[in-house]
Amino acid sequence: MLWHRLWSFLLPLLIALVWASLFWQRNWTYGVLLLAVLLSFGGSWLLVAGKISSFKEKLFYAGFGLLLVLSSLFAFLLLENIFLKIILAIATIALFFFYVNELFIQYWQKVLPQNSRLFLFFRFAQILVVFWLASGLFGLRDFLGIHFFYLGIALFVLISLIGCYSGVLQPASLKRWQLIFIISLLIMEMFWALGLLPLVYYLKAAFLAIFYALTSEVLNWHFSRSVSFKFIRNYLILAIILILLLLAAAQWS
């Protein structure tokens, strides 16, 4: 247990050190990406391996650590402002530290069948993951001119993976993969529509992340009724306010 407690602190520190190397050596990008994959996926796997026998569950938790770190690195590589890069790096390391700490608490300290805080973290962090991934994909379109068809297919696959962590309960008439397919298709269509707008790539990504959050929360409320309609109403109002603020602050070209 002591080793796992130390590892929950050491793992985010190692990722932070690897990430920090990009501020001095941009030509280390491929090496950093490889190390980020090994540390985020392998490190999360090692943290839960002693308590989980199911390969599928270990893959579930290790996969989210990988998504969290690599999606942020994807957005990081396209940013030009050094202060935004620092903020993004710090935010990602903090989120990853919280994640591995929650894994330690759930499986080594309190040994709970399901930690509600961890799954609330999934619901929050996946919105950031969608934002970071969309920023990178929109950026590839703007900077490299990659066709939207290929980017849309990539986004569909990534949203399908993220959908495994959404916590949305499917109706009896649908299987889990069918619901994820529908959500991924909706997000891909919105990605295509937003790509036509003359906005900077990260603003389009913000709109897509808001749309993803709305879709997940409304479906979750509709099928599970786990929260009140008042909560969903306030959620919708907040989303509309954020969209209007982003539109007002946007520089249209």
Secondary structure in CASP SS format (residue, H / E / C, confidence):
PFRMAT SS
TARGET T0000
AUTHOR 0000-0000-0000
METHOD secondary structure of the structure
MODEL  1
M C 1.00
L H 1.00
W H 1.00
H H 1.00
R H 1.00
L H 1.00
W H 1.00
S H 1.00
F H 1.00
L H 1.00
L H 1.00
P H 1.00
L H 1.00
L H 1.00
I H 1.00
A H 1.00
L H 1.00
V H 1.00
W H 1.00
A H 1.00
S H 1.00
L H 1.00
F H 1.00
W C 1.00
Q C 1.00
R H 1.00
N H 1.00
W H 1.00
T H 1.00
Y H 1.00
G H 1.00
V H 1.00
L H 1.00
L H 1.00
L H 1.00
A H 1.00
V H 1.00
L H 1.00
L H 1.00
S H 1.00
F H 1.00
G H 1.00
G H 1.00
S H 1.00
W H 1.00
L H 1.00
L H 1.00
V H 1.00
A H 1.00
G C 1.00
K C 1.00
I C 1.00
S C 1.00
S C 1.00
F H 1.00
K H 1.00
E H 1.00
K H 1.00
L H 1.00
F H 1.00
Y H 1.00
A H 1.00
G H 1.00
F H 1.00
G H 1.00
L H 1.00
L H 1.00
L H 1.00
V H 1.00
L H 1.00
S H 1.00
S H 1.00
L H 1.00
F H 1.00
A H 1.00
F H 1.00
L C 1.00
L C 1.00
L C 1.00
E C 1.00
N C 1.00
I H 1.00
F H 1.00
L H 1.00
K H 1.00
I H 1.00
I H 1.00
L H 1.00
A H 1.00
I H 1.00
A H 1.00
T H 1.00
I H 1.00
A H 1.00
L H 1.00
F H 1.00
F H 1.00
F H 1.00
Y H 1.00
V H 1.00
N H 1.00
E H 1.00
L H 1.00
F H 1.00
I H 1.00
Q H 1.00
Y H 1.00
W H 1.00
Q H 1.00
K C 1.00
V C 1.00
L C 1.00
P C 1.00
Q C 1.00
N C 1.00
S H 1.00
R H 1.00
L H 1.00
F H 1.00
L H 1.00
F H 1.00
F H 1.00
R H 1.00
F H 1.00
A H 1.00
Q H 1.00
I H 1.00
L H 1.00
V H 1.00
V H 1.00
F H 1.00
W H 1.00
L H 1.00
A H 1.00
S H 1.00
G H 1.00
L H 1.00
F H 1.00
G H 1.00
L H 1.00
R H 1.00
D H 1.00
F H 1.00
L H 1.00
G C 1.00
I C 1.00
H C 1.00
F H 1.00
F H 1.00
Y H 1.00
L H 1.00
G H 1.00
I H 1.00
A H 1.00
L H 1.00
F H 1.00
V H 1.00
L H 1.00
I H 1.00
S H 1.00
L H 1.00
I H 1.00
G H 1.00
C H 1.00
Y H 1.00
S C 1.00
G C 1.00
V C 1.00
L C 1.00
Q C 1.00
P C 1.00
A C 1.00
S C 1.00
L C 1.00
K C 1.00
R H 1.00
W H 1.00
Q H 1.00
L H 1.00
I H 1.00
F H 1.00
I H 1.00
I H 1.00
S H 1.00
L H 1.00
L H 1.00
I H 1.00
M H 1.00
E H 1.00
M H 1.00
F H 1.00
W H 1.00
A H 1.00
L H 1.00
G C 1.00
L C 1.00
L C 1.00
P C 1.00
L C 1.00
V C 1.00
Y H 1.00
Y H 1.00
L H 1.00
K H 1.00
A H 1.00
A H 1.00
F H 1.00
L H 1.00
A H 1.00
I H 1.00
F H 1.00
Y H 1.00
A H 1.00
L H 1.00
T H 1.00
S H 1.00
E H 1.00
V H 1.00
L H 1.00
N H 1.00
W H 1.00
H H 1.00
F H 1.00
S H 1.00
R C 1.00
S C 1.00
V C 1.00
S C 1.00
F H 1.00
K H 1.00
F H 1.00
I H 1.00
R H 1.00
N H 1.00
Y H 1.00
L H 1.00
I H 1.00
L H 1.00
A H 1.00
I H 1.00
I H 1.00
L H 1.00
I H 1.00
L H 1.00
L H 1.00
L H 1.00
L H 1.00
A H 1.00
A H 1.00
A C 1.00
Q C 1.00
W C 1.00
S C 1.00
END
